[in-house]
């Protein structure tokens, strides 16, 4: 076996989270509208023969497929909260309407039970489904394209080992021009770099494994990389920060101010495993889901490989004056202790987070030295208040949603108070920012 094979942990052979970053911003309308006329009907770009009948997969292959399915973070997007895993139907709001994720259980009628090996691999690596339709690039085939065929088929073996669930997903409710799948082929021609992962022989085994996990299986760049006006990731600034379902996906390059440069390797591994890095960050929203349903299941070797690779990603400095978790009491000024935000914090928040933003019990995060609170703008503070939160490592510890309890003005007042007292004193939001965030509910 090649010593630099990044798939070595799964045997001698080298060898679908639905992307949180959904394409469909307003600037894309012009592209779709202008190119729809020339895009023609949607067909497979390559001929895909039917696979011959194969022997049932081994227990070892199914187990490996389960691990890879976790690493690829498929379950959260293909599962309605409280529903059966992988049965689909989870809604994702985009500017053009609402997308619903498909059922990927082996049900013959409503799932993928009739898909051949070639059709499954083509979907992951080319973004074309079993009916020859281009899939919306919200599905991260732009990252999965680097996945090896053996890994893709191991994932299929695991999914096909599950009990089939008969559940037809709701029809997508998407307005024109976003509803035109025919234009996706043009977007693919412009922005989709179809390629297989190739290990770099000049790098270590851990580096190659980490790059494969980050760029292909984990598709981290789909959320953590900024995008251009056509919603394609900016390859010039990988992992420099992006957006996921209205949440900020922070810079994870090794810049010491904007990224992870001030974190130790153990802190990053611990965060990926538990969602918590005390004194720095707590995972919420899509990142909390990624920890809970994916990253915490990875072995320590893979988590360390991820860190090894992230340490080499080109540094990108954002607009931060200091690390988000590094604000201190010396930075505070002009805090109104009698404001509505202060009253709301005292009544609703201080019991868990401490009157002074600290708490001896580690069940809930402190407000000081917390990257979410220290961010400017504090988008994720808005989202936590609206959506609530659960600890990835302890589902019994949770924060309820206050979306119906507070109006937009109250949430804005609370967020501004929290930011000025515990985070960046220059951070400020308006009621309109809260109203925009509510659209993700």
Buried (B, 14 or more C-beta within 10 A) or exposed (E): EEEBBBBBBBBEBBBBBBBBBBBBBEEBBEBBEEBBEEBEEBEBBEEBEEBEEEEEBEEEBBBBBBBBBBBBBBBBBBBBEEBBBBBBBBBBBBBBBEBBBBBBBBBEEBBBBEBBBBBBBBBBBBBBBBEBBBBBBBBBBBBBBBBBBBBBBBBBBBBBBBEBBEBBBEEBEBEEBBBBBBBBBBBBEEBBEBEEBEBEEEBBBBBBBBBBBBBBBBBBBBBBBBBBEBBBBEEEBBBBBBBBBBBBBBBBBBBEBBBBBBBEBEBBBBBBBBBBBBBBBBBBBBBBBBBBBBBBBBEEEBBBBBBBBBBEBEBBBBEBEBBBBBBEEEBEEEEEEEBBBBBBBEEBBBEBBBEEBEBEEEEBBBBBBBBBBBBBBBBBBBBBBBBBBBBBBEEEBEBEBBBEEBEBEBBBBBBBBBBBBBBBBEBBBEBEBBEBBBEBE
